[in-house]
Amino acid sequence: MLVVLNGYPGVGKLTIGRILADRLGARLLDIHSVYNVAFALTEFRSPDFYYATGVVEDLADELIARLPKDVPVVFTTVLTENAARGADADMARFERRAIGRGPLCMVHLHCDLAENKRRIVSAARDGMRKPRDPEMAQRNHDGAAELSGADLDHMLRLDVTLLSAAEAADRITAWLLGIK
């Protein structure tokens, strides 16, 4: 199975993803692992940025294909309907990854604005080149595009405002067990 934790910066995707991957015996590929090479060596959203992330994604696809089919993979991402590279292409990549591996399961993670702002300014985010701008959280809440994947057969919307990462992982795990 492929599990995609999709949400805006600061909602807790990586923290939840680590716990979830451990519980599922899954591999975790977080958005920062994909983007950090591009962030380090290119200008954000430049052609070189998209080239670099594309190369890393292609390598990830090759390595995922080599994993035993019964090993789940958990991804974290921010995939929106108006993504700069195109949401359709990104969704198609996730759908290709799921072929022969099991269902594609999308989890939309959300939290309220005050909690999102509290989380996004955490100093711990610096070490992974994560955004720490509370205005970004404000913009995402004010007029953000819808998260992609809402039309998939296996989709869960989870508000994590009042949940610990472990509680969120528990709810996702229970949902996934119902899919198998």
Protein Blocks (a to p, Z undefined) as FASTA:
>chain_A
ZZdddddehilpmmmmmmmmmmnopacddfklmmmmmmmmmcehiaklmmmmmmmmmmmm
mmmmmpcfklccdddddddfkbfnopklmmmmmmmmmgonapcddddddddfklmmmmmm
pmklmmnopafbfklmmmmmmmpccdehklpmbdcdddfklpcfklmmmmmmmmmmmmZZ
